[in-house]
Amino acid sequence: MVNPNKFIQHILSEADGLAGFGAVLTKLPKGSARVHTVRVFADGDFVFTHTEYDFFGPKIGFDVFRFENDKIVEHWDNLQQTPSAANPSGRSMTDGPTEPSQPENTEANKALVAAFLDQVIIQGKADNLGLYLHDDFLQHNPLEADGISGLGAFLGAQATAGTPLAFSAVHAVYGEGNFVLSVSEGSFAGKHSAFYDLFRIDQGKIAEHWDTIESILPRDEWQNDNGKF
């Protein structure tokens, strides 16, 4: 499955190549790791997954794999600790629909998400929220409630607390049908961070959202030179 002669690793705490991946596995107590993949999508040479992990504690993760000749040659991920309770609307970080539909809308849905991130999240044009989000969209972020009002309340609270969430760049947008994953960079709570956001699109607007936020290691702690993105 993994090309032993070409494997590019973007997990910054791991050494590059298959040897680096194997070294991490040897650190796990035997039989301790648990993996439950909730969603799997494909976009050309890329496969992206949404997974519940339990290794060195429970985590939620998105993984992106690039394939060449049916073998994995590159890997990115983003992990966040699993919260101990549901979010304000009673949702977990992984529940909800899992199967993509409407493959003919993939490119339009990717363009919608890219425009939303640029116009609303990066440029801060909050008046445009209604162009991209259903008023009652479903939220799986552990700190946010459903709907446009829930998103606004969260962003306002972070700004008031002096720990704003800010995106500086969108590095990739992947999609299959009505599901789109974006990979972005910015800051959260004063830390350089990576944001992976999964959106479900319905009738031309965002109807549901899942995400993970991970702090990016300082450069002097990287175990490879490939970068987070």
C-alpha positions as a Markdown table, in Angstrom:
| # | Residue | x | y | z |
|---|---|---|---|---|
| 1 | Met | 0.0 | 0.0 | 0.0 |
| 2 | Val | 2.9 | 2.4 | 0.8 |
| 3 | Asn | 5.6 | 2.9 | -1.7 |
| 4 | Pro | 8.8 | 1.9 | 0.2 |
| 5 | Asn | 11.0 | 3.8 | -2.1 |
| 6 | Lys | 9.1 | 7.1 | -2.1 |
| 7 | Phe | 7.1 | 8.2 | 1.0 |
| 8 | Ile | 7.0 | 11.9 | 1.9 |
| 9 | Gln | 5.8 | 12.5 | 5.4 |
| 10 | His | 4.3 | 15.9 | 6.6 |
| 11 | Ile | 3.8 | 14.9 | 10.2 |
| 12 | Leu | 6.5 | 17.2 | 11.6 |
| 13 | Ser | 7.2 | 15.1 | 14.7 |
| 14 | Glu | 8.1 | 12.1 | 12.5 |
| 15 | Ala | 11.2 | 11.5 | 10.4 |
| 16 | Asp | 10.7 | 11.2 | 6.6 |
| 17 | Gly | 10.1 | 8.0 | 4.7 |
| 18 | Leu | 8.8 | 4.6 | 5.7 |
| 19 | Ala | 11.5 | 4.2 | 8.4 |
| 20 | Gly | 10.2 | 7.3 | 10.2 |
| 21 | Phe | 6.7 | 5.9 | 10.2 |
| 22 | Gly | 7.9 | 2.6 | 11.5 |
| 23 | Ala | 9.9 | 4.2 | 14.3 |
| 24 | Val | 6.7 | 5.8 | 15.6 |
| 25 | Leu | 4.8 | 2.5 | 15.6 |
| 26 | Thr | 7.5 | 0.9 | 17.7 |
| 27 | Lys | 6.8 | 3.4 | 20.5 |
| 28 | Leu | 3.2 | 2.3 | 20.8 |
| 29 | Pro | 2.5 | -0.3 | 23.6 |
| 30 | Lys | 1.5 | -3.5 | 21.9 |
| 31 | Gly | -2.2 | -3.7 | 21.2 |
| 32 | Ser | -2.9 | -0.2 | 22.5 |
| 33 | Ala | -3.7 | 1.7 | 19.3 |
| 34 | Arg | -7.3 | 2.0 | 18.2 |
| 35 | Val | -8.4 | 3.3 | 14.8 |
| 36 | His | -12.0 | 3.9 | 13.6 |
| 37 | Thr | -12.3 | 5.6 | 10.2 |
| 38 | Val | -15.7 | 7.3 | 10.0 |
| 39 | Arg | -15.5 | 8.9 | 6.5 |
| 40 | Val | -13.4 | 8.2 | 3.4 |
| 41 | Phe | -13.4 | 10.3 | 0.2 |
| 42 | Ala | -11.4 | 10.5 | -3.0 |
| 43 | Asp | -10.4 | 13.4 | -5.2 |
| 44 | Gly | -8.2 | 12.3 | -8.1 |
| 45 | Asp | -4.9 | 11.0 | -6.8 |
| 46 | Phe | -5.9 | 12.1 | -3.2 |
| 47 | Val | -7.8 | 10.2 | -0.6 |
| 48 | Phe | -8.9 | 12.0 | 2.6 |
| 49 | Thr | -10.3 | 10.4 | 5.7 |
| 50 | His | -12.0 | 11.4 | 9.0 |
| 51 | Thr | -10.9 | 9.2 | 11.8 |
| 52 | Glu | -11.3 | 8.5 | 15.5 |
| 53 | Tyr | -7.9 | 7.5 | 17.0 |
| 54 | Asp | -6.8 | 6.3 | 20.4 |
| 55 | Phe | -3.0 | 6.3 | 20.7 |
| 56 | Phe | -1.4 | 8.3 | 23.5 |
| 57 | Gly | -4.9 | 9.4 | 24.3 |
| 58 | Pro | -8.1 | 9.8 | 22.2 |
| 59 | Lys | -7.9 | 12.1 | 19.1 |
| 60 | Ile | -9.9 | 13.1 | 16.1 |
| 61 | Gly | -7.9 | 13.3 | 12.9 |
| 62 | Phe | -8.1 | 14.1 | 9.2 |
| 63 | Asp | -5.6 | 12.4 | 7.0 |
| 64 | Val | -4.8 | 13.1 | 3.3 |
| 65 | Phe | -2.9 | 10.5 | 1.2 |
| 66 | Arg | -1.5 | 11.0 | -2.3 |
| 67 | Phe | -1.3 | 8.0 | -4.5 |
| 68 | Glu | 0.9 | 7.1 | -7.4 |
| 69 | Asn | 0.4 | 3.8 | -9.2 |
| 70 | Asp | -2.0 | 2.6 | -6.5 |
| 71 | Lys | 0.6 | 3.2 | -3.7 |
| 72 | Ile | 0.7 | 5.9 | -1.0 |
| 73 | Val | 3.6 | 8.3 | -1.7 |
| 74 | Glu | 2.7 | 11.3 | 0.5 |
| 75 | His | 0.8 | 11.9 | 3.7 |
| 76 | Trp | -0.5 | 14.9 | 5.6 |
| 77 | Asp | -2.7 | 15.0 | 8.8 |
| 78 | Asn | -4.2 | 17.2 | 11.5 |
| 79 | Leu | -5.1 | 15.9 | 15.0 |
| 80 | Gln | -7.1 | 17.3 | 17.9 |
| 81 | Gln | -7.7 | 15.8 | 21.3 |
| 82 | Thr | -11.2 | 14.3 | 21.6 |
| 83 | Pro | -13.4 | 16.5 | 23.8 |
| 84 | Ser | -14.9 | 14.9 | 27.0 |
| 85 | Ala | -18.4 | 16.2 | 26.2 |
| 86 | Ala | -20.6 | 17.2 | 23.3 |
| 87 | Asn | -20.6 | 20.7 | 21.9 |
| 88 | Pro | -23.3 | 23.3 | 22.8 |
| 89 | Ser | -25.6 | 21.7 | 20.3 |
| 90 | Gly | -25.1 | 18.2 | 21.5 |
| 91 | Arg | -22.9 | 17.0 | 18.6 |
| 92 | Ser | -19.6 | 15.1 | 18.6 |
| 93 | Met | -16.7 | 15.8 | 16.3 |
| 94 | Thr | -17.5 | 12.9 | 14.0 |
| 95 | Asp | -21.3 | 12.1 | 14.1 |
| 96 | Gly | -23.5 | 12.9 | 11.1 |
| 97 | Pro | -23.7 | 11.8 | 7.4 |
| 98 | Thr | -20.8 | 9.8 | 6.1 |
| 99 | Glu | -21.6 | 9.0 | 2.4 |
| 100 | Pro | -21.0 | 11.5 | -0.4 |
| 101 | Ser | -23.6 | 12.2 | -3.1 |
| 102 | Gln | -24.0 | 14.3 | -6.2 |
| 103 | Pro | -20.6 | 13.7 | -7.7 |
| 104 | Glu | -21.5 | 16.0 | -10.6 |
| 105 | Asn | -21.3 | 19.0 | -8.1 |
| 106 | Thr | -17.8 | 18.3 | -6.8 |
| 107 | Glu | -16.0 | 21.2 | -8.6 |
| 108 | Ala | -18.8 | 23.7 | -7.9 |
| 109 | Asn | -18.8 | 22.7 | -4.2 |
| 110 | Lys | -15.0 | 23.1 | -4.0 |
| 111 | Ala | -15.3 | 26.6 | -5.5 |
| 112 | Leu | -18.0 | 27.5 | -3.0 |
| 113 | Val | -15.8 | 26.5 | 0.0 |
| 114 | Ala | -12.8 | 28.3 | -1.5 |
| 115 | Ala | -14.8 | 31.5 | -1.9 |
| 116 | Phe | -16.3 | 31.2 | 1.6 |
| 117 | Leu | -12.8 | 30.9 | 3.1 |
| 118 | Asp | -11.4 | 33.8 | 1.1 |
| 119 | Gln | -14.3 | 36.2 | 1.4 |
| 120 | Val | -15.5 | 35.5 | 5.0 |
| 121 | Ile | -12.8 | 33.9 | 6.9 |
| 122 | Ile | -9.6 | 35.5 | 5.5 |
| 123 | Gln | -11.0 | 38.9 | 4.4 |
| 124 | Gly | -13.5 | 39.1 | 7.2 |
| 125 | Lys | -16.5 | 40.0 | 5.2 |
| 126 | Ala | -19.0 | 38.8 | 7.8 |
| 127 | Asp | -21.9 | 40.4 | 5.9 |
| 128 | Asn | -21.5 | 37.6 | 3.2 |
| 129 | Leu | -22.1 | 34.7 | 5.7 |
| 130 | Gly | -25.6 | 34.2 | 4.4 |
| 131 | Leu | -24.3 | 33.8 | 0.8 |
| 132 | Tyr | -22.4 | 30.6 | 1.9 |
| 133 | Leu | -24.1 | 29.2 | 5.0 |
| 134 | His | -27.6 | 27.9 | 5.7 |
| 135 | Asp | -29.0 | 29.8 | 8.7 |
| 136 | Asp | -29.3 | 26.6 | 10.6 |
| 137 | Phe | -26.2 | 24.8 | 9.5 |
| 138 | Leu | -25.1 | 22.0 | 11.8 |
| 139 | Gln | -21.9 | 22.5 | 13.7 |
| 140 | His | -19.5 | 19.8 | 15.1 |
| 141 | Asn | -16.7 | 22.1 | 16.4 |
| 142 | Pro | -16.5 | 21.2 | 20.1 |
| 143 | Leu | -16.8 | 24.9 | 21.2 |
| 144 | Glu | -19.5 | 26.1 | 18.8 |
| 145 | Ala | -23.3 | 25.9 | 18.6 |
| 146 | Asp | -25.3 | 25.4 | 15.4 |
| 147 | Gly | -26.1 | 28.1 | 12.9 |
| 148 | Ile | -24.7 | 31.4 | 11.8 |
| 149 | Ser | -25.4 | 32.8 | 15.2 |
| 150 | Gly | -23.3 | 30.1 | 16.9 |
| 151 | Leu | -20.4 | 30.8 | 14.6 |
| 152 | Gly | -20.6 | 34.5 | 15.2 |
| 153 | Ala | -20.8 | 34.0 | 19.0 |
| 154 | Phe | -17.7 | 31.8 | 19.0 |
| 155 | Leu | -15.7 | 34.2 | 16.8 |
| 156 | Gly | -16.8 | 37.2 | 19.0 |
| 157 | Ala | -15.9 | 35.4 | 22.2 |
| 158 | Gln | -12.4 | 34.5 | 20.9 |
| 159 | Ala | -11.8 | 38.1 | 19.8 |
| 160 | Thr | -13.0 | 39.5 | 23.2 |
| 161 | Ala | -10.7 | 37.1 | 25.0 |
| 162 | Gly | -7.7 | 38.2 | 23.0 |
| 163 | Thr | -7.3 | 34.7 | 21.4 |
| 164 | Pro | -8.8 | 35.3 | 17.9 |
| 165 | Leu | -9.0 | 32.6 | 15.2 |
| 166 | Ala | -7.4 | 33.9 | 12.0 |
| 167 | Phe | -6.7 | 32.2 | 8.7 |
| 168 | Ser | -3.7 | 33.5 | 6.6 |
| 169 | Ala | -3.7 | 31.0 | 3.7 |
| 170 | Val | -5.7 | 28.1 | 2.2 |
| 171 | His | -3.3 | 25.5 | 1.0 |
| 172 | Ala | -5.6 | 22.9 | -0.5 |
| 173 | Val | -9.2 | 22.1 | -1.2 |
| 174 | Tyr | -10.3 | 18.5 | -1.8 |
| 175 | Gly | -13.8 | 17.3 | -2.6 |
| 176 | Glu | -16.1 | 14.4 | -3.5 |
| 177 | Gly | -19.6 | 15.3 | -4.3 |
| 178 | Asn | -21.3 | 17.2 | -1.5 |
| 179 | Phe | -18.3 | 16.9 | 0.9 |
| 180 | Val | -15.3 | 19.3 | 0.7 |
| 181 | Leu | -12.1 | 19.3 | 2.9 |
| 182 | Ser | -10.0 | 22.5 | 3.2 |
| 183 | Val | -6.4 | 22.7 | 4.5 |
| 184 | Ser | -5.5 | 26.1 | 5.9 |
| 185 | Glu | -2.9 | 27.9 | 7.9 |
| 186 | Gly | -3.2 | 30.7 | 10.5 |
| 187 | Ser | -3.3 | 31.3 | 14.2 |
| 188 | Phe | -5.5 | 30.3 | 17.1 |
| 189 | Ala | -5.1 | 31.4 | 20.7 |
| 190 | Gly | -1.9 | 33.0 | 19.8 |
| 191 | Lys | -0.3 | 29.8 | 18.3 |
| 192 | His | 0.7 | 29.1 | 14.7 |
| 193 | Ser | -2.0 | 26.6 | 13.7 |
| 194 | Ala | -3.2 | 24.3 | 10.9 |
| 195 | Phe | -7.0 | 24.1 | 10.3 |
| 196 | Tyr | -8.6 | 21.2 | 8.5 |
| 197 | Asp | -12.3 | 21.9 | 7.8 |
| 198 | Leu | -14.8 | 19.4 | 6.4 |
| 199 | Phe | -18.0 | 20.9 | 4.9 |
| 200 | Arg | -21.2 | 19.2 | 3.7 |
| 201 | Ile | -22.9 | 21.2 | 0.9 |
| 202 | Asp | -26.7 | 21.1 | 0.3 |
| 203 | Gln | -28.4 | 23.1 | -2.4 |
| 204 | Gly | -25.5 | 25.4 | -3.0 |
| 205 | Lys | -24.8 | 26.3 | 0.6 |
| 206 | Ile | -22.8 | 24.9 | 3.6 |
| 207 | Ala | -25.1 | 22.7 | 5.6 |
| 208 | Glu | -22.7 | 21.0 | 8.1 |
| 209 | His | -19.2 | 21.5 | 9.4 |
| 210 | Trp | -16.5 | 19.4 | 11.1 |
| 211 | Asp | -13.0 | 20.5 | 11.9 |
| 212 | Thr | -9.7 | 19.9 | 13.7 |
| 213 | Ile | -7.2 | 22.5 | 14.9 |
| 214 | Glu | -3.6 | 21.6 | 15.6 |
| 215 | Ser | -0.7 | 23.8 | 16.7 |
| 216 | Ile | 2.3 | 23.6 | 14.4 |
| 217 | Leu | 5.6 | 22.6 | 16.0 |
| 218 | Pro | 8.3 | 25.3 | 16.1 |
| 219 | Arg | 10.8 | 24.9 | 13.2 |
| 220 | Asp | 13.6 | 23.7 | 15.5 |
| 221 | Glu | 11.5 | 20.7 | 16.6 |
| 222 | Trp | 10.7 | 19.4 | 13.1 |
| 223 | Gln | 11.9 | 15.8 | 12.4 |
| 224 | Asn | 11.6 | 16.3 | 8.6 |
| 225 | Asp | 12.0 | 19.2 | 6.2 |
| 226 | Asn | 8.7 | 18.7 | 4.2 |
| 227 | Gly | 6.6 | 21.2 | 6.1 |
| 228 | Lys | 3.1 | 20.9 | 7.5 |
| 229 | Phe | 1.4 | 21.7 | 4.2 |
